Amino acid sequence: METEVQKYTVAFQGELGAFSEEAILAYLGEAQADPVPMPTFEAVFEALARGEVDRAMIPIENSLFGSVHVNYDLLRTHDVTIIGELHLRIRHHLLGLPGSRLEQIRRVYSHPQALGQCQTYLRTHLRHAEIIPAYDTAGAARMVAEKGDPEAAAIAGARAAAKYGLMVLAAGIESHPQNYTRFLLLARPEVTPPNGDSKIMKTSIVFALRENVPGALFKSLAVFALRDLDLYKIESRPLVGVPGSYLFYLDVAGSIHDEVLQRALDHLAEVAAFVRVLGSYPRGERVE
């Protein structure tokens, strides 16, 4: 007898056809995922925290255009945990109505991240066009399809082109072929974190310094160096309401279940104002 596959509702920001939906299906598979579009990242986090969906998928950084800062802030302010990640190859296309031509285009719509990732192409080939930010790549494609304006185009993926019946006017217009977005899979805190081989695990944390004095950040990072724990990334964000103070987000090698990492976090708690573990999960694979 076949075992029934558990299916998860997974919130993402944007419209059907967005890269976040593609990331959901790449990570979980169509048999296990029911993508649920949301208008904003805030709505995604709130839907997960309230139990309206089982999981959420969010972009956290892009190899060409940097971090999605709003999601760093939302990770800290919502009661969710990171349980997985993947690095999705992002291929942007210029999409227009069937029959439209590149030289006709006077307006280009897309998410600011996508516009940033394609700025070289836009400067070179569409200097005459007005560049207009939209809340989502797939949402921009849908808008172009619904407006029926032959002078409008959207930057989005092939999935959005097929979903909304648009034609690819120019393919692969991202500024560099090594264009990857790192996505995080989120769950509610009661979900048991993965407990894999520490060699393939990473743990994300956020902390604030106890006081802004010389050497404070060095002492905080030293708790990992003293134990030969690799840091994959450090990101700082302003601490709201305390000008000149910052929160620090770290990705460190290892699992929260490892004794050496636990000792490092205990040590960090002694020198920091607060420490919170955002999740412990397997390092993500690249998906082409």
N, C-alpha and C positions, 0 to 999 in steps of 0.2 A: 504494500500500500504506500502511495506517495505521501511524503510529508508536506503539509501545507506551508507555503512560504509566508512569513509574516510581512504584511505590507504597512509601511509607515507613511503618514501624511507629513510632507516636508515643506515648510514655508520658505519662500524666497522673495526677494525684492524685484519687482518688474512684472512684465507680461510673459505669457507663454511664448516660448521661442528665445528667451533670454539665455545668456551664457550661464547664469546661475542654475537654470533648469537643466542645461546640458551637464553641469557639474553634478547635480543630484543624480541624474540617470547614469553618469559615468561611475559614480561611487557606489550607488546602491543597486543599479539595474532596474529596468522597467517593471520587472515582476515584483520588486520590493518597494518601489517608490511611487507615491501619488503626489506630484508637485502641486503646491498651493500658492498662487501668485498673491503678492501683497504690494500696496502702493509705496510703502516706505520701509527703510531698515528698522525704524522704531516699531512699526506695526509687526514686523517679523519677530523681533525680540519679545514683544508683548504677547503675541499669539502663542509663542512657545512657553513663556513663563506662566501664562494662564491655563495651559493645558489644552488649548484649542487645536494644536497640532502636536505630532510626536517628535519631530525633529525640525531643524532649520539649517539652511546652507547660506553662508555669507562670504563675499570676497573680503580679503583682509589686506592683500598687497598685490601689486602688479610689477613685473620686472622692468617695464619701461617707464611707468608713471608713478611708481611709489605706493605708499600706504593709503588705505581707505580709513582715514582717521576717525570718522564718525563711528565705525564699528569697533575700534579700540575703546572708545568712550562707552559705547553700549555694552560691551563685554563686562566692563567694570560695574555698571549701574544696574544690571539685570541678573537675576538669579538663574543663570544657565551655566553649562559646562561644555568644554570642547571635548569631543570624543573621536574626531578624525579630521584628516586634511587630504587635499590633493592639489596638484599643480596642473591646471588645464591650459593647453595650448590655445591661444586666442587668435583666430583668423578673422579680421574685419573685412567686410565688403561694402562697397558703395552700392546701395540699392535704390532703384527707381521704378516707376510704373512701366509695365510692358510697353515697348515702343518708344520710350523716352531715350534721349541721347545725352552723353556726357556734357557736350558743349551747351546744352539747354539749361543745365542745373544752375540755379541762382540761390538756393537755400539748402543747407545741409543740417540735419537734425541728428543728435545722438546724445548719449550720456557724456558728461564732462570727462570721465575717465577715458572713454573710447575716443573722444575728440583729441585728447592729449596724446593718446597712443598712435594717432594717425596724423599728427600735426605736420610732419614732413610732406606727406602726400597732399594735404590740404593747401599748404603754402606753395607747392610746386604746380599742382594741376587745377586748383579751384580758388585761386587768389581773388577772383571776381565774386565768389559766392559768399553769402552771409552765413556765418557759422552760429547755429542756434542750439544751446544746451537743452536737453530733454531729460526726463527723470529716469529713462531706461532705454537701452538699445532696441529691444524688441518693441517697446512702446513707441519709439520713434518710427520704426518700420510700420507698425499698425497705423499710426497717424498719417503717414505718407500714403498708404494704401486707401485709407478712408477719405482723405481729402481729394484724391484724384488729380493732384496738381503735377503736370509733367515737368515743372521747373523745380520741384522739391525732391530731395533724396535723403536717405537715412544711412547711417553707418551702423551695421549690425552683422550678425552671423548668418551662415547658410540656413540654419534652422529657422530663423525669423523670415528669411526670404521665401522659403517653402510654405511657412505657416500663413503668410499674408499675401502670397501671390505676386511678389515683386521680382524684378529682373536684376541680375548682377551687372552693374555698369562697369565696375572695376573690382577685381578680386585681390585679396591679400594686400591691403593698403596700409597695414600697420608699419610703423617706422623701422622696425627691426624684426627679422624672422623669429628671434628668440623671445617671443612675446608670451609670457605665461602669467596667469593669475593664480595666486594661492587662495584656495577656498577652505573654510573651516566648517565641519559638520558639528552642530550643537544639539544638546539634549538638556533635559531638566536634571538638576543635581542628584535626584534619586536614582538615576540610571547608573549602574555599576561601571566605573571606568575600565577600559581595556587593560589587561595585565599581561603584556607581551614581553618578549626578550628585551631587556633594557638597552641592548645595542641598536635596536630599531625604534626605540621610543623617544619621545621628547615631551617636555612639560612646559607649559606656559604659565607665567605668574605676573602679578602686578604688585608694586610696592611703592611706598613713599618714604623719603628720608625723614629721620627724626628731626634734624635741624640742618639748615643750609649753611654749613661751615666747610672750610677747606678739608678735603680728604674724605668727606662723608660718602660720596658715591664710590670712591676707590675702596673704602672699607666694606661697602655693601657687595661689590663685585668680587672682592677678595675671598668671600666665603665659598665661592665656587672654584676659584683658581687654586685655593689651598687643598682642594679635594680632587683636583684634575678633572673637573667637570667642564665640558665645552659649552660655550654660549653660542647659539646660532644667530641670535639677533637681540638688539636692544633698541627700544623705541621710547622716546620721551613725549609726554603730553602735559600741557599746563594743568595744574591743580586748580579747578574752578573755585573762585573766592579767595584764593591766596596768591596774589601776584608775586611772580618771581620764584614760585615753588612748582615742582613737577612731579608727575607720576612716571614710573619707569616700568615698561613692559619687557619681559625677558622670555626668550625661548632657550631652554637649557637641555642638554642631552640627558637621557635617562627617564626612568619611570618614578612616579610618586611612591610606588611600592618599594623602591630601592632604599636601603638603609643609609647609604652615603648621601643620597639626595635629601632624604629626610633630615639628616644631621645638618646639611647645608642650609636648609630652610629654617630649621630651629635657630641656627646661628644668625641668619638674616633677621629673624624676628627680634633678636636681642638688640640689633643696631638700627632697625628701621621703625618708622612710626606705625606702619601696618604692612602685612603681607597677605596676599590672597592667591591661591592656586586657581587658575582659570581652566585647567584641564591637563590631563596626561593621556597621550594618544600615540599611535604608530606614526612615524614619519610618512608623509604622503608621497605617492608615486606620481611620475609625470604621465599625463594622459594626452596623447597626440590627437 
